[in-house]
Amino acid sequence: MKTDASIARFLASPSLAESTRRAYAVDVREFGAWLDRRGTPVEEVDVRALAEYAADLGRARPRKLAPATIGRKLAAIRSFLRFTLGAARVPDASFAPRRPRRLPDAPKQAEVEESLDGLEGDEPLALRNRALVELVYSAGLRSREAVDLDLADIDFEQEHVRVFGKGGKERVVPLGEEAAHAVASYLRDARPKLVRGAENALFVSVRGRRLDTSTLRRVFAHPHRLRHAFATHLLEGGADLRTIQELLGHSSLSTTQVYSHVDARRLRRVYDRSHPRS
């Protein structure tokens, strides 16, 4: 089995999205070149070969690869090997180095307030931008979730937002008072001046079409920090991690536990205030 031919068949697979195909191409071809230098046919790749390749990636020069980069490359290679050899031939063991634990970079409440105050204005785009950022912060939305919202997803009567997250997973998040006011103002005074035709999108561009995530990043440079702020500020206010998990749409509590350092600080403050021997 020729490695180059196997890689070509894999990259030509209709099951790969075009963006995935581009992302995988470099990583898989690098692996193929590594196999060729060793004289190892692709059908002979086993757990030892994968471990050795992961070790070589970790020793890469002149610049050492980050653990996340190594993990990404190995994920591409696993996908290639499953396609070429079958899932049973691909070991489950993970060879990527452990990533250092990174705490979320959450802005302080005062920083969020200052950013929101900077979005004041009566023009249609100003009203849209204020509503957009208020809603992302109020509901802890991912950028894609925010721009994918339709008009029907906002329920002012029930005071909630229906969100479709990763994998199409649906969740319902409370609609905060400030966000509800900002969105209502936008819908009343701005959106009718922006929208063109029968567009169901909640947030529309100056051309009247659904926003893309790049527009949100121009309005607020790092919108994911607002999602971190949402989780952090709720924890500091007394919410538990399980509730935060549901509101963020995390499938696993372990993903939400990155915020546990906040919860530990809060618990310490409660302990110091409450325990007679603190």
Buried (B, 14 or more C-beta within 10 A) or exposed (E): EEBEEBBEEBBEEEEBEEEBBEBBBEBBBBBBEBBBEEEBEBEEBEEEBBEBBBEEBBEEEEEEBEBEBBBBBBBBBBBBBBBBBEEEEBBEEEBBBEEEEEEBEBBEEEEBEEBBEEBEEEEBBBBBBBBBBBBBBBBBBBBEBBBBBBEEBBEEEEEBBBBBBEEEEEBBBBBBEBBBEBBEBBBEBBBEEBBEEEBEBBBBBEEBBBBEBEBBEEBBEEBBBBBBBBBBBBBBEEBEBEEBBBBBBBEEEEEBBBBBBBBEEBEEEEEEEEEEEE
